[in-house]
Amino acid sequence: MSASFEEKSVWIQLLSLFLVMGGYFVVAARMWDAGVTPIAAYVPLFAGAVVLLVVVQVAGHIVAAITSRQTGADERDRLIGWRAESNAAWILGVGVLLAIGGLAMSIDNLWVAHLLLAAMLLSELTKYALQLAYYRLGV
Amino acid sequence: MGQTRISNAIRQLRFAAGEMTQQELADRVGVTRQTVHAIEAGKYSPSLEVAFRIAGVFKQPLESVFVYAAEPDVGRD
């Protein structure tokens, strides 16, 4: 069965988020290893990653739109989206609780920010992976 | 995930309707072709509204298109 535009969109978001934000974390880890600790030093890197993410996703969706018949999301697409989001949201919740714990223990803001960012990233990646599983295995 | 407990006769009904394609049925029902494929394969149970629309396309009562395989004790008094 060929993939619908909606399923291709999920693939694009999963891969682009993994590659671009994964790249951000690799570079950020090297910066931290080199002794860069002011959080402001990471802002341009993060902004660049977000811009790159938008560009890659727009380009990916243009290609997907050209190669797919677009009928819009139907009830199955919406159910898959809701169920995946519901089953992945706890990851962000755990990340927020850990960040609050980190603040209570006065850890560096850089760690708190990246803990929240990592939780958001993992939650989104899990959501997209679950969506793809539901598309292929049934929901 | 996996197979639903609802089986259906959509494939046979499409064949009887002059080999109607999944895309034709999807267009008439208002869902994607992939959703029609998932329903036919028993990987997705459609909403009542979509089920009625599918039955309506084939001019059949709902129970002629979809059959629920209930457990023996379910629904008994």
Backbone of each chain as ProteinMPNN parsed JSONL, in Angstrom:
{"seq_chain_A": "MSASFEEKSVWIQLLSLFLVMGGYFVVAARMWDAGVTPIAAYVPLFAGAVVLLVVVQVAGHIVAAITSRQTGADERDRLIGWRAESNAAWILGVGVLLAIGGLAMSIDNLWVAHLLLAAMLLSELTKYALQLAYYRLGV", "coords_chain_A": {"N_chain_A": [[0.853, -1.193, 0.0], [0.681, 2.142, -0.962], [1.912, 5.181, 0.542], [-0.118, 7.697, 2.086], [-0.546, 11.289, 1.692], [-0.66, 12.36, 4.246], [0.654, 10.399, 5.792], [3.173, 10.469, 4.638], [3.849, 13.031, 5.386], [4.174, 12.699, 8.126], [6.439, 11.051, 8.153], [8.308, 12.861, 7.064], [8.382, 14.834, 9.059], [9.282, 13.32, 11.236], [11.867, 12.37, 10.4], [13.206, 14.788, 9.731], [13.131, 16.197, 12.137], [14.554, 14.445, 13.789], [17.1, 14.384, 12.537], [17.903, 17.146, 12.289], [17.506, 18.307, 14.897], [18.827, 16.403, 16.351], [21.363, 16.826, 15.361], [21.719, 19.385, 16.397], [21.905, 18.81, 19.157], [24.25, 17.301, 19.209], [26.214, 19.175, 18.399], [25.822, 21.071, 20.425], [26.577, 19.576, 22.646], [29.289, 19.294, 22.162], [30.073, 21.94, 22.345], [29.535, 22.433, 25.044], [31.331, 20.657, 26.139], [33.637, 21.923, 25.421], [33.704, 23.938, 27.18], [31.876, 26.007, 26.989], [29.535, 27.752, 28.62], [27.578, 29.856, 29.062], [24.165, 30.356, 28.562], [23.196, 31.97, 26.574], [24.996, 31.72, 24.504], [24.186, 29.522, 23.122], [21.918, 30.164, 21.842], [22.023, 31.292, 19.117], [22.761, 28.949, 17.721], [20.591, 27.277, 18.243], [18.53, 28.804, 17.092], [19.345, 28.726, 14.439], [19.058, 25.993, 13.96], [16.288, 25.729, 14.156], [15.418, 27.304, 11.998], [16.58, 25.853, 9.877], [15.186, 23.477, 10.213], [12.57, 24.272, 9.574], [12.932, 24.978, 6.877], [13.718, 22.501, 5.735], [11.453, 20.973, 6.288], [9.437, 22.329, 4.898], [10.378, 22.053, 2.265], [10.332, 19.259, 2.073], [7.577, 18.753, 2.356], [6.613, 19.984, 0.08], [7.626, 18.33, -1.927], [6.313, 15.964, -1.168], [3.679, 16.746, -1.584], [3.634, 17.065, -4.327], [4.019, 14.472, -5.182], [1.855, 13.081, -4.232], [-1.631, 12.268, -3.937], [-3.762, 14.656, -2.805], [-6.084, 14.662, -0.332], [-6.737, 15.63, 2.043], [-6.812, 15.298, 5.665], [-8.44, 12.449, 6.994], [-10.913, 10.712, 9.048], [-9.494, 8.525, 10.079], [-6.821, 9.351, 9.964], [-6.963, 11.45, 11.802], [-7.684, 10.085, 14.166], [-5.434, 8.447, 14.509], [-3.492, 10.414, 14.899], [-4.412, 11.596, 17.317], [-4.336, 9.404, 19.088], [-1.618, 8.691, 19.065], [-0.459, 11.045, 20.049], [-1.583, 11.124, 22.583], [-0.412, 8.858, 23.713], [2.234, 9.565, 23.812], [2.592, 11.855, 25.229], [3.261, 11.723, 27.922], [6.009, 11.66, 28.113], [6.975, 14.245, 27.753], [5.82, 15.326, 30.022], [7.234, 13.986, 32.079], [9.759, 15.014, 31.568], [9.345, 17.737, 32.174], [8.813, 17.57, 34.917], [11.263, 16.56, 35.81], [12.875, 18.729, 35.125], [11.835, 20.682, 36.831], [12.576, 19.538, 39.231], [15.31, 19.729, 38.869], [15.626, 22.505, 38.905], [14.918, 22.97, 41.54], [17.072, 21.864, 42.76], [18.952, 23.597, 42.086], [20.467, 23.344, 39.667], [22.473, 24.097, 36.762], [21.12, 26.547, 34.524], [21.447, 26.01, 31.846], [21.416, 23.233, 31.671], [18.829, 22.723, 32.531], [17.327, 23.947, 30.521], [18.089, 22.391, 28.307], [17.259, 19.918, 29.12], [14.483, 20.215, 29.104], [14.163, 20.74, 26.399], [15.099, 18.344, 25.287], [13.194, 16.577, 26.302], [10.904, 17.503, 25.021], [11.632, 17.005, 22.367], [12.002, 14.166, 22.373], [9.415, 13.392, 23.032], [7.964, 14.286, 20.793], [9.245, 12.817, 18.733], [8.588, 10.226, 19.528], [5.823, 10.362, 19.274], [5.536, 10.659, 16.472], [6.713, 8.263, 15.613], [4.942, 6.402, 16.725], [2.636, 7.105, 15.32], [3.351, 6.275, 12.728], [3.589, 3.541, 13.191], [0.922, 2.921, 13.829], [-0.28, 3.559, 11.395], [0.738, 1.528, 9.773], [0.327, -0.925, 11.157], [-2.233, -0.88, 12.055], [-5.078, 0.588, 13.736]], "CA_chain_A": [[0.0, 0.0, 0.0], [1.47, 3.366, -0.99], [1.601, 6.063, 1.667], [-0.904, 8.9, 1.813], [0.173, 12.533, 1.965], [-0.571, 12.511, 5.709], [1.695, 9.501, 6.305], [4.459, 11.02, 4.179], [4.104, 14.202, 6.224], [4.699, 12.215, 9.416], [7.823, 10.626, 7.883], [9.131, 14.071, 6.887], [8.567, 15.482, 10.37], [10.114, 12.439, 12.078], [13.259, 12.354, 9.943], [13.812, 16.121, 9.813], [13.313, 16.524, 13.561], [15.638, 13.599, 14.31], [18.396, 14.774, 11.975], [18.264, 18.537, 12.591], [17.649, 18.525, 16.337], [19.912, 15.507, 16.777], [22.582, 17.581, 15.036], [21.838, 20.475, 17.381], [22.376, 18.276, 20.44], [25.657, 16.893, 19.039], [27.044, 20.39, 18.42], [25.699, 21.669, 21.761], [27.377, 18.766, 23.57], [30.71, 19.643, 21.913], [30.28, 23.292, 22.905], [29.584, 22.292, 26.504], [32.597, 19.963, 26.415], [34.716, 22.904, 25.223], [33.628, 24.914, 28.273], [30.927, 27.096, 26.724], [28.43, 27.553, 29.573], [26.465, 30.824, 29.034], [23.047, 29.837, 27.752], [23.025, 32.863, 25.413], [25.878, 31.254, 23.435], [23.526, 28.432, 22.404], [20.725, 30.694, 21.169], [22.17, 31.315, 17.643], [22.761, 27.565, 17.232], [19.211, 26.804, 18.306], [17.76, 29.537, 16.077], [19.746, 28.172, 13.142], [18.454, 24.656, 13.838], [14.851, 25.902, 13.912], [15.274, 27.784, 10.608], [16.892, 24.709, 9.013], [14.068, 22.532, 10.356], [11.441, 24.803, 8.803], [13.273, 24.88, 5.445], [13.692, 21.084, 5.343], [10.071, 20.474, 6.328], [8.688, 22.937, 3.785], [10.835, 21.387, 1.039], [9.823, 17.881, 2.112], [6.136, 18.743, 2.121], [6.377, 20.326, -1.338], [7.866, 17.087, -2.681], [5.221, 15.031, -0.835], [2.441, 17.228, -2.213], [3.74, 16.817, -5.774], [3.978, 13.031, -5.455], [0.704, 12.429, -3.585], [-2.976, 12.789, -4.154], [-4.124, 15.304, -1.547], [-7.516, 14.66, -0.041], [-6.916, 16.124, 3.403], [-6.852, 14.266, 6.695], [-9.771, 11.904, 7.259], [-11.129, 10.325, 10.452], [-8.432, 7.605, 10.51], [-5.639, 10.179, 10.218], [-7.163, 12.202, 13.058], [-7.632, 9.129, 15.284], [-4.028, 8.053, 14.663], [-2.796, 11.555, 15.504], [-4.827, 11.758, 18.722], [-3.866, 8.28, 19.902], [-0.156, 8.788, 19.191], [-0.171, 12.172, 20.936], [-1.981, 10.716, 23.933], [0.532, 7.858, 24.23], [3.607, 10.097, 23.869], [2.617, 13.106, 26.005], [3.853, 11.505, 29.249], [7.468, 11.89, 28.058], [7.16, 15.674, 28.02], [5.474, 15.521, 31.434], [8.365, 13.532, 32.899], [10.834, 15.991, 31.371], [9.026, 18.955, 32.925], [9.007, 17.266, 36.345], [12.713, 16.484, 36.044], [13.402, 20.101, 35.058], [11.447, 21.349, 38.083], [13.476, 18.974, 40.239], [16.623, 20.316, 38.623], [15.598, 23.898, 39.399], [14.904, 22.909, 43.003], [18.432, 21.512, 43.199], [19.8, 24.689, 41.584], [21.42, 22.981, 38.607], [22.69, 25.164, 35.78], [19.995, 26.801, 33.609], [21.757, 25.371, 30.563], [20.946, 21.85, 31.773], [17.362, 22.74, 32.62], [16.818, 24.263, 29.177], [18.298, 21.263, 27.403], [16.411, 18.826, 29.596], [13.15, 20.498, 28.565], [14.244, 20.592, 24.937], [15.225, 16.91, 24.994], [11.899, 15.945, 26.594], [10.002, 17.892, 23.936], [12.086, 16.289, 21.173], [11.684, 12.743, 22.522], [7.962, 13.253, 22.994], [7.544, 14.442, 19.393], [9.744, 11.68, 17.949], [7.775, 9.059, 19.91], [4.5, 10.55, 18.672], [5.613, 10.361, 15.038], [6.987, 6.825, 15.453], [3.684, 5.701, 17.013], [1.728, 7.348, 14.192], [3.753, 5.404, 11.613], [3.24, 2.17, 13.576], [-0.536, 2.781, 13.701], [-0.605, 3.541, 9.968], [1.117, 0.251, 9.155], [-0.163, -2.107, 11.873], [-3.655, -0.741, 12.347], [-5.405, 1.357, 14.941]], "C_chain_A": [[0.886, 1.238, 0.0], [0.998, 4.304, 0.117], [0.773, 7.258, 1.218], [-0.044, 10.128, 2.097], [0.368, 12.697, 3.472], [0.54, 11.646, 6.283], [3.084, 9.992, 5.879], [4.842, 12.23, 5.03], [4.694, 13.794, 7.571], [6.154, 11.769, 9.251], [8.758, 11.838, 7.79], [9.42, 14.725, 8.238], [9.468, 14.643, 11.271], [11.587, 12.541, 11.688], [13.92, 13.725, 10.098], [14.075, 16.511, 11.266], [14.485, 15.737, 14.142], [16.999, 14.101, 13.823], [18.812, 16.185, 12.415], [18.471, 18.746, 14.089], [18.68, 17.581, 16.943], [21.247, 16.184, 16.528], [22.813, 18.707, 16.024], [22.427, 19.938, 18.679], [23.843, 17.827, 20.354], [26.571, 18.114, 19.137], [27.012, 21.032, 19.81], [26.548, 20.9, 22.779], [28.865, 19.084, 23.414], [31.023, 21.022, 22.496], [30.414, 23.218, 24.429], [30.899, 21.645, 26.914], [33.785, 20.921, 26.303], [34.658, 24.025, 26.26], [32.707, 26.09, 28.032], [29.711, 26.885, 27.636], [27.336, 28.62, 29.545], [25.367, 30.352, 28.082], [22.854, 30.677, 26.487], [23.882, 32.402, 24.228], [25.222, 30.17, 22.579], [22.33, 28.921, 21.579], [20.89, 30.745, 19.64], [22.146, 29.907, 17.031], [21.334, 27.016, 17.176], [18.359, 27.48, 17.231], [18.077, 29.0, 14.68], [19.108, 26.806, 12.905], [16.963, 24.779, 13.52], [14.599, 26.351, 12.471], [15.52, 26.63, 9.633], [15.746, 23.697, 9.024], [12.873, 22.978, 9.511], [11.704, 24.634, 7.304], [13.159, 23.433, 4.958], [12.247, 20.575, 5.306], [9.227, 21.071, 5.197], [9.066, 22.247, 2.474], [10.282, 19.963, 0.97], [8.337, 17.821, 1.808], [5.783, 19.136, 0.685], [6.545, 19.072, -2.193], [6.723, 16.101, -2.435], [3.922, 15.441, -1.519], [2.451, 16.944, -3.71], [3.52, 15.34, -6.077], [2.774, 12.325, -4.837], [-0.596, 13.058, -4.046], [-3.423, 13.381, -2.82], [-5.635, 15.333, -1.363], [-7.789, 15.238, 1.342], [-6.985, 14.972, 4.389], [-8.279, 13.764, 6.866], [-9.833, 11.417, 8.706], [-10.037, 9.383, 10.962], [-7.153, 8.371, 10.819], [-5.764, 10.908, 11.555], [-7.078, 11.275, 14.259], [-6.185, 8.719, 15.573], [-3.242, 9.177, 15.33], [-3.117, 11.705, 16.982], [-4.236, 10.651, 19.588], [-2.356, 8.344, 20.121], [0.222, 9.912, 20.163], [-0.465, 11.798, 22.389], [-0.961, 9.765, 24.541], [1.961, 8.378, 24.348], [3.727, 11.296, 24.811], [3.298, 12.944, 27.362], [5.352, 11.805, 29.256], [7.766, 13.359, 28.353], [6.865, 15.977, 29.488], [6.618, 15.126, 32.358], [9.52, 14.527, 32.797], [10.606, 17.267, 32.158], [9.245, 18.73, 34.419], [10.496, 17.188, 36.688], [13.339, 17.878, 36.04], [13.062, 20.876, 36.323], [12.336, 20.85, 39.225], [14.871, 19.559, 40.117], [16.713, 21.748, 39.124], [15.646, 23.919, 40.925], [16.298, 22.605, 43.553], [19.465, 22.506, 42.667], [20.855, 24.243, 40.573], [21.453, 24.11, 37.581], [21.475, 25.297, 34.843], [20.188, 26.13, 32.247], [21.237, 23.934, 30.549], [19.426, 21.795, 31.806], [16.76, 22.972, 31.226], [16.949, 23.062, 28.245], [17.52, 20.023, 27.836], [14.998, 18.989, 29.047], [13.112, 20.281, 27.053], [14.306, 19.113, 24.547], [13.897, 16.195, 25.235], [10.898, 16.244, 25.482], [10.336, 17.11, 22.662], [11.71, 14.808, 21.238], [10.182, 12.492, 22.438], [7.45, 13.335, 21.55], [7.986, 13.249, 18.539], [8.926, 10.426, 18.247], [6.397, 9.151, 19.269], [4.528, 10.176, 17.188], [5.85, 8.868, 14.789], [5.713, 6.013, 15.707], [2.692, 5.887, 15.869], [2.059, 6.396, 13.032], [3.409, 3.948, 11.915], [1.736, 1.946, 13.412], [-0.952, 2.754, 12.226], [-0.354, 2.16, 9.368], [0.46, -0.956, 9.817], [-1.651, -2.056, 12.179], [-3.886, 0.006, 13.643], [-6.821, 1.009, 15.384]], "O_chain_A": [[1.751, 1.378, 0.864], [-0.146, 4.238, 0.568], [0.943, 7.766, 0.109], [1.042, 10.024, 2.667], [1.432, 13.122, 3.923], [1.287, 12.089, 7.156], [4.04, 9.94, 6.653], [6.013, 12.427, 5.354], [5.595, 14.451, 8.092], [7.0, 12.066, 10.094], [9.85, 11.841, 8.358], [10.551, 15.118, 8.523], [10.316, 15.18, 11.984], [12.448, 12.77, 12.538], [15.063, 13.815, 10.544], [15.116, 17.085, 11.584], [15.303, 16.278, 14.885], [17.937, 14.226, 14.61], [19.941, 16.391, 12.861], [19.491, 19.295, 14.507], [19.331, 17.917, 17.932], [22.15, 16.132, 17.364], [23.943, 18.963, 16.442], [23.344, 20.537, 19.24], [24.59, 17.961, 21.324], [27.569, 18.099, 19.858], [28.041, 21.482, 20.315], [27.161, 21.498, 23.663], [29.606, 19.137, 24.395], [32.093, 21.243, 23.064], [31.286, 23.853, 25.022], [31.508, 22.034, 27.911], [34.797, 20.763, 26.985], [35.467, 24.952, 26.223], [32.741, 27.068, 28.779], [28.946, 25.941, 27.439], [26.223, 28.32, 29.977], [25.634, 29.997, 26.934], [22.408, 30.169, 25.459], [23.536, 32.664, 23.076], [25.644, 29.925, 21.45], [21.801, 28.196, 20.735], [19.997, 30.293, 18.922], [21.58, 29.7, 15.958], [20.929, 26.382, 16.201], [17.57, 26.827, 16.547], [17.184, 28.842, 13.848], [18.674, 26.497, 11.795], [16.436, 24.019, 12.707], [13.692, 25.851, 11.805], [14.764, 26.447, 8.678], [15.384, 23.135, 7.99], [12.247, 22.17, 8.824], [10.826, 24.207, 6.555], [12.578, 23.169, 3.906], [11.867, 19.836, 4.398], [8.394, 20.379, 4.611], [8.199, 21.899, 1.672], [9.819, 19.523, -0.082], [7.886, 16.935, 1.082], [4.779, 18.679, 0.139], [5.725, 18.785, -3.065], [6.223, 15.477, -3.371], [3.158, 14.592, -1.977], [1.418, 16.623, -4.297], [2.916, 14.988, -7.091], [2.676, 11.1, -4.907], [-0.646, 14.21, -4.479], [-3.456, 12.675, -1.811], [-6.362, 15.95, -2.142], [-8.942, 15.324, 1.766], [-7.19, 13.82, 4.006], [-9.222, 14.556, 6.88], [-8.924, 11.675, 9.495], [-9.686, 9.428, 12.141], [-6.477, 8.087, 11.807], [-4.813, 10.978, 12.333], [-6.468, 11.628, 15.269], [-5.767, 8.652, 16.729], [-2.425, 8.929, 16.218], [-2.224, 11.914, 17.803], [-3.706, 10.906, 20.669], [-1.871, 8.083, 21.221], [1.114, 9.747, 20.995], [0.304, 12.116, 23.297], [-0.669, 9.842, 25.734], [2.815, 7.704, 24.923], [4.836, 11.707, 25.154], [3.851, 13.904, 27.899], [5.905, 12.166, 30.296], [8.687, 13.678, 29.104], [7.558, 16.774, 30.12], [6.934, 15.844, 33.307], [10.174, 14.845, 33.79], [11.538, 17.822, 32.741], [9.794, 19.59, 35.107], [10.931, 17.687, 37.726], [14.22, 18.174, 36.847], [13.887, 21.634, 36.833], [12.787, 21.626, 40.067], [15.531, 19.849, 41.114], [17.726, 22.162, 39.689], [16.314, 24.758, 41.529], [16.656, 23.025, 44.653], [20.673, 22.296, 42.777], [21.997, 24.703, 40.614], [20.567, 24.964, 37.547], [20.884, 24.3, 34.428], [19.225, 25.736, 31.589], [20.689, 23.472, 29.549], [18.812, 20.927, 31.185], [15.82, 22.292, 30.814], [16.03, 22.753, 27.487], [17.166, 19.182, 27.01], [14.389, 18.025, 28.583], [12.162, 19.718, 26.509], [13.65, 18.685, 23.597], [13.516, 15.312, 24.467], [10.145, 15.37, 25.054], [9.444, 16.616, 21.971], [11.166, 14.258, 20.281], [9.736, 11.507, 21.85], [6.602, 12.541, 21.142], [7.215, 12.733, 17.73], [8.606, 9.655, 17.342], [5.862, 8.156, 18.78], [3.649, 9.461, 16.707], [5.266, 8.281, 13.878], [5.435, 5.051, 14.991], [1.991, 4.95, 15.49], [1.168, 5.792, 12.435], [2.993, 3.205, 11.027], [1.317, 0.902, 12.914], [-1.865, 2.019, 11.849], [-1.14, 1.68, 8.552], [0.077, -1.905, 9.134], [-2.256, -3.071, 12.522], [-3.026, 0.056, 14.523], [-7.304, 1.543, 16.383]]}, "seq_chain_B": "MGQTRISNAIRQLRFAAGEMTQQELADRVGVTRQTVHAIEAGKYSPSLEVAFRIAGVFKQPLESVFVYAAEPDVGRD", "coords_chain_B": {"N_chain_B": [[-3.997, -2.046, 18.479], [-3.639, -3.938, 15.359], [-5.747, -6.592, 14.08], [-9.215, -5.862, 13.787], [-12.396, -6.647, 15.413], [-14.313, -6.548, 13.629], [-15.553, -7.717, 10.66], [-15.755, -7.454, 7.068], [-17.523, -7.047, 3.918], [-16.546, -5.614, 1.837], [-14.688, -5.879, -0.255], [-15.809, -7.906, -1.878], [-18.209, -6.63, -2.522], [-17.269, -4.442, -3.947], [-16.239, -5.76, -6.145], [-18.568, -6.838, -7.188], [-19.736, -4.507, -7.957], [-18.842, -3.829, -10.474], [-16.031, -3.981, -10.404], [-15.244, -1.767, -8.832], [-12.87, 0.639, -7.913], [-10.634, 1.024, -5.052], [-10.0, 3.682, -4.757], [-12.119, 4.99, -6.062], [-14.25, 4.283, -4.391], [-13.328, 5.458, -2.038], [-13.365, 8.18, -2.746], [-16.099, 8.567, -3.042], [-17.026, 8.125, -0.524], [-15.614, 9.873, 1.033], [-13.121, 9.598, 2.267], [-9.586, 8.714, 2.574], [-7.856, 6.7, 0.092], [-6.157, 4.964, 1.335], [-7.383, 4.599, 3.772], [-9.698, 3.216, 3.075], [-8.442, 0.885, 2.205], [-7.319, 0.037, 4.658], [-9.648, -0.452, 6.121], [-10.821, -2.533, 4.622], [-8.876, -4.473, 5.009], [-9.238, -5.053, 7.607], [-7.919, -3.593, 9.517], [-8.734, -1.265, 10.566], [-11.5, 0.069, 12.19], [-14.231, 1.652, 10.94], [-15.929, 4.824, 11.625], [-19.386, 5.061, 12.643], [-20.709, 6.754, 10.88], [-19.107, 6.756, 8.533], [-19.263, 4.039, 7.979], [-22.003, 3.747, 7.398], [-22.072, 5.365, 5.137], [-20.48, 3.901, 3.366], [-22.022, 1.577, 3.125], [-24.2, 2.767, 1.947], [-23.21, 3.524, -0.561], [-23.081, 1.077, -1.835], [-25.689, 0.463, -1.77], [-26.727, -1.211, 0.229], [-27.915, -2.794, 3.284], [-26.504, -1.923, 6.468], [-25.667, -4.171, 7.986], [-25.18, -6.035, 6.077], [-22.822, -5.357, 5.043], [-20.955, -4.962, 7.105], [-19.82, -7.062, 9.728], [-19.959, -7.904, 13.072], [-17.858, -9.746, 15.063], [-18.776, -10.944, 17.774], [-17.901, -11.879, 21.186], [-18.901, -15.009, 22.684], [-20.416, -14.57, 25.12], [-20.984, -11.893, 25.153], [-23.424, -9.351, 25.139], [-25.524, -10.917, 25.993], [-28.345, -11.442, 28.196]], "CA_chain_B": [[-3.448, -2.282, 17.147], [-3.869, -5.244, 14.772], [-7.039, -6.845, 13.465], [-10.399, -5.503, 14.557], [-13.35, -7.75, 15.495], [-15.341, -6.306, 12.61], [-15.185, -8.137, 9.306], [-16.603, -6.745, 6.101], [-17.644, -7.635, 2.576], [-16.321, -4.498, 0.892], [-13.977, -6.367, -1.453], [-16.796, -8.6, -2.72], [-19.175, -5.638, -3.017], [-16.599, -3.646, -5.002], [-16.164, -6.647, -7.313], [-19.93, -6.913, -7.75], [-20.092, -3.185, -8.509], [-18.038, -3.586, -11.678], [-14.62, -3.77, -10.007], [-15.021, -0.4, -8.346], [-11.551, 0.718, -7.267], [-10.621, 1.576, -3.694], [-9.983, 5.143, -4.877], [-13.49, 5.428, -6.379], [-15.051, 4.16, -3.171], [-12.834, 6.476, -1.1], [-13.861, 9.486, -3.186], [-17.55, 8.671, -2.814], [-17.278, 8.095, 0.928], [-14.966, 11.04, 1.624], [-11.92, 9.242, 3.036], [-8.476, 8.428, 1.673], [-7.796, 5.32, -0.413], [-5.457, 4.166, 2.347], [-8.347, 4.251, 4.822], [-10.514, 2.122, 2.519], [-7.582, -0.308, 2.246], [-7.2, -0.393, 6.061], [-10.947, -1.017, 6.52], [-10.946, -3.825, 3.942], [-7.919, -5.414, 5.598], [-9.59, -5.27, 9.013], [-6.971, -2.898, 10.393], [-9.362, -0.051, 11.072], [-12.959, 0.054, 12.266], [-14.677, 3.019, 10.614], [-17.004, 5.4, 12.43], [-20.72, 4.689, 12.149], [-21.045, 7.598, 9.736], [-18.421, 6.238, 7.347], [-19.819, 2.705, 7.708], [-23.288, 3.956, 6.71], [-21.804, 5.902, 3.788], [-20.004, 2.783, 2.54], [-23.206, 0.743, 2.831], [-25.031, 3.542, 1.033], [-22.623, 3.466, -1.906], [-23.439, -0.219, -2.43], [-27.147, 0.294, -1.598], [-26.912, -2.398, 1.057], [-28.042, -2.479, 4.711], [-25.199, -1.924, 7.153], [-25.274, -5.509, 8.453], [-24.727, -6.833, 4.934], [-21.452, -4.929, 4.721], [-20.09, -5.152, 8.278], [-20.258, -8.087, 10.688], [-19.173, -7.857, 14.3], [-17.629, -11.074, 15.631], [-18.846, -10.778, 19.23], [-17.573, -13.039, 22.011], [-20.148, -15.732, 22.952], [-21.206, -14.07, 26.246], [-21.249, -10.463, 25.019], [-24.748, -8.998, 24.646], [-26.574, -11.76, 26.568], [-28.916, -10.954, 29.466]], "C_chain_B": [[-3.803, -3.695, 16.66], [-5.275, -5.352, 14.199], [-8.182, -6.42, 14.381], [-11.315, -6.727, 14.61], [-14.458, -7.589, 14.452], [-14.833, -6.756, 11.25], [-16.131, -7.43, 8.331], [-16.557, -7.411, 4.736], [-17.358, -6.592, 1.499], [-15.653, -4.99, -0.4], [-14.965, -7.027, -2.419], [-17.797, -7.599, -3.323], [-18.556, -4.758, -4.1], [-16.538, -4.457, -6.288], [-17.529, -6.693, -8.007], [-20.367, -5.588, -8.372], [-19.178, -2.827, -9.672], [-16.596, -3.249, -11.373], [-14.346, -2.311, -9.646], [-13.672, -0.359, -7.624], [-11.678, 1.271, -5.842], [-10.672, 3.105, -3.756], [-11.375, 5.689, -5.182], [-14.371, 5.388, -5.134], [-14.647, 5.243, -2.17], [-13.371, 7.859, -1.457], [-15.343, 9.656, -2.873], [-17.885, 8.723, -1.324], [-16.682, 9.321, 1.613], [-13.829, 10.694, 2.57], [-10.785, 8.993, 2.047], [-8.533, 6.967, 1.2], [-7.146, 4.411, 0.628], [-6.408, 3.753, 3.468], [-9.281, 3.138, 4.343], [-9.73, 0.817, 2.57], [-7.502, -0.856, 3.673], [-8.514, -1.012, 6.547], [-11.114, -2.409, 5.914], [-10.073, -4.891, 4.589], [-8.212, -5.691, 7.068], [-8.64, -4.613, 9.98], [-7.543, -1.604, 10.969], [-10.877, -0.218, 11.056], [-13.466, 1.468, 12.01], [-15.726, 3.518, 11.603], [-18.337, 4.938, 11.853], [-21.069, 5.461, 10.886], [-20.401, 7.064, 8.457], [-18.964, 4.857, 6.976], [-21.151, 2.834, 6.953], [-23.067, 4.481, 5.293], [-21.351, 4.793, 2.843], [-21.191, 1.902, 2.141], [-24.106, 1.454, 1.812], [-24.519, 3.514, -0.393], [-23.047, 2.178, -2.612], [-24.942, -0.504, -2.343], [-27.474, -0.996, -0.845], [-27.184, -1.967, 2.494], [-26.678, -2.654, 5.392], [-24.73, -3.338, 7.502], [-24.891, -6.452, 7.309], [-23.283, -6.503, 4.576], [-20.499, -5.229, 5.874], [-20.692, -6.194, 9.221], [-19.355, -8.021, 11.906], [-19.078, -9.258, 14.886], [-17.593, -10.953, 17.15], [-18.41, -12.047, 19.94], [-18.895, -13.69, 22.41], [-21.01, -15.102, 24.038], [-21.626, -12.611, 26.087], [-22.651, -10.231, 24.472], [-25.862, -9.871, 25.187], [-27.08, -11.158, 27.872], [-28.447, -11.824, 30.63]], "O_chain_B": [[-4.217, -4.543, 17.45], [-5.911, -4.349, 13.876], [-8.118, -6.6, 15.597], [-11.055, -7.728, 13.942], [-15.403, -8.376, 14.396], [-13.826, -6.256, 10.748], [-17.163, -6.885, 8.723], [-15.678, -8.221, 4.442], [-17.871, -6.683, 0.384], [-16.014, -4.563, -1.496], [-14.96, -6.746, -3.618], [-18.177, -7.714, -4.489], [-19.23, -4.374, -5.056], [-16.754, -3.929, -7.379], [-17.631, -6.601, -9.23], [-21.264, -5.557, -9.214], [-18.789, -1.671, -9.837], [-16.004, -2.361, -11.986], [-13.367, -1.709, -10.086], [-13.375, -1.236, -6.813], [-12.678, 1.892, -5.481], [-11.306, 3.746, -2.918], [-11.776, 6.719, -4.639], [-15.128, 6.317, -4.856], [-15.498, 5.866, -1.536], [-13.782, 8.618, -0.579], [-15.791, 10.737, -2.49], [-18.899, 9.293, -0.921], [-17.18, 9.762, 2.649], [-13.591, 11.397, 3.553], [-10.986, 9.051, 0.834], [-9.172, 6.121, 1.825], [-7.526, 3.251, 0.785], [-6.255, 2.677, 4.048], [-9.616, 2.23, 5.104], [-10.272, -0.228, 2.93], [-7.604, -2.065, 3.881], [-8.497, -1.986, 7.301], [-11.5, -3.351, 6.605], [-10.466, -6.052, 4.706], [-7.51, -6.477, 7.703], [-8.552, -5.018, 11.139], [-6.892, -0.934, 11.771], [-11.462, -0.596, 10.041], [-13.165, 2.384, 12.777], [-16.334, 2.731, 12.328], [-18.405, 4.479, 10.712], [-21.643, 4.914, 9.945], [-21.062, 6.934, 7.427], [-19.107, 4.542, 5.794], [-21.392, 2.112, 5.986], [-23.776, 4.097, 4.363], [-21.766, 4.735, 1.685], [-21.343, 1.532, 0.977], [-24.692, 0.821, 0.934], [-25.309, 3.484, -1.336], [-23.332, 2.172, -3.809], [-25.414, -1.556, -2.776], [-28.364, -1.757, -1.226], [-26.743, -0.893, 2.902], [-25.83, -3.426, 4.946], [-23.556, -3.67, 7.338], [-24.348, -7.532, 7.541], [-22.608, -7.272, 3.891], [-19.379, -5.691, 5.659], [-21.897, -6.208, 9.475], [-18.131, -8.076, 11.786], [-20.097, -9.886, 15.174], [-16.52, -10.87, 17.747], [-18.523, -13.147, 19.398], [-19.917, -13.005, 22.472], [-22.233, -15.093, 23.904], [-22.514, -12.138, 26.796], [-23.035, -10.83, 23.467], [-27.031, -9.621, 24.893], [-26.348, -10.456, 28.569], [-28.818, -11.574, 31.777]]}, "name": "protein", "num_of_chains": 2, "seq": "MSASFEEKSVWIQLLSLFLVMGGYFVVAARMWDAGVTPIAAYVPLFAGAVVLLVVVQVAGHIVAAITSRQTGADERDRLIGWRAESNAAWILGVGVLLAIGGLAMSIDNLWVAHLLLAAMLLSELTKYALQLAYYRLGVMGQTRISNAIRQLRFAAGEMTQQELADRVGVTRQTVHAIEAGKYSPSLEVAFRIAGVFKQPLESVFVYAAEPDVGRD"}
